[in-house]
Amino acid sequence: MAKKVKRVRRPGVTRVSAKHQVTLPAVAMRAAGIKVGDELLVRVESDGRLVLVREASRLDAWSGALPGLGTADDVEMLRDEWER
């Protein structure tokens, strides 16, 4: 009977699954300031090199465009009022 060989994981190294999914190391996520739920833009830079860029919230992009609304928090506060 053949022995199973356990693969040793190297820090910062991940593998592409059969479904083309990749698990990003938590250390890298924290260092980049990426949080659960953030949307990431995937850009191909060269052969074998992908770059992930956090997409800015569309709400944040438009904040301040309307008089009286300065931040995303102001918009969220108005939404809460409307729901009441």
C-alpha positions in Angstrom: 0.0 0.0 0.0 1.4 3.4 -1.0 1.9 6.0 1.7 0.1 9.3 1.3 2.5 12.2 1.0 1.3 15.4 2.7 2.1 18.5 0.7 3.7 21.3 2.7 2.0 24.6 2.1 4.3 27.6 1.5 3.3 31.0 3.0 1.7 33.2 0.4 1.3 30.4 -2.2 -2.2 29.4 -3.3 -3.5 27.0 -5.9 -6.2 27.4 -8.7 -9.1 25.0 -8.2 -10.9 23.0 -10.9 -13.5 25.8 -10.7 -10.8 28.5 -11.3 -11.2 29.7 -7.7 -8.3 31.0 -5.7 -8.1 31.5 -1.9 -6.1 34.7 -1.1 -3.9 34.5 2.0 -5.4 36.4 5.0 -2.0 38.1 5.6 -2.0 39.5 2.1 -5.7 40.6 2.4 -5.0 42.4 5.6 -1.8 44.1 4.3 -3.8 45.3 1.2 -6.7 46.5 3.3 -9.2 44.2 1.5 -12.2 43.2 3.5 -14.9 40.5 3.1 -17.5 41.8 0.6 -15.1 44.2 -1.2 -15.4 43.9 -5.0 -12.1 43.4 -6.8 -11.3 44.3 -10.4 -9.0 41.6 -12.0 -6.5 43.0 -14.5 -4.1 40.9 -16.6 -0.7 42.6 -16.7 1.4 39.9 -18.5 1.6 36.2 -19.0 1.1 34.6 -15.5 0.5 37.9 -13.8 -2.9 39.1 -12.5 -3.5 42.2 -10.5 -6.4 42.6 -8.1 -7.6 46.2 -7.5 -10.3 47.0 -5.0 -13.2 48.8 -6.7 -14.3 52.0 -5.1 -17.8 52.0 -3.9 -20.1 53.7 -6.4 -21.8 55.4 -3.5 -18.4 56.9 -2.4 -17.6 58.0 -5.9 -20.8 60.1 -6.1 -20.8 61.3 -2.5 -20.5 65.1 -2.4 -22.0 65.5 -5.9 -25.4 66.6 -4.6 -25.8 69.7 -2.4 -26.2 68.8 1.2 -24.7 65.3 0.9 -21.0 65.1 1.7 -20.2 61.5 2.6 -21.5 58.0 2.1 -22.6 58.1 5.8 -24.9 61.0 4.9 -26.6 59.0 2.2 -26.9 56.0 4.4 -28.5 58.2 7.1 -31.1 59.5 4.6 -31.8 55.9 3.5 -32.5 55.0 7.1 -34.9 57.9 7.4 -36.8 56.9 4.2 -37.3 53.4 5.5 -39.1 54.6 8.6 
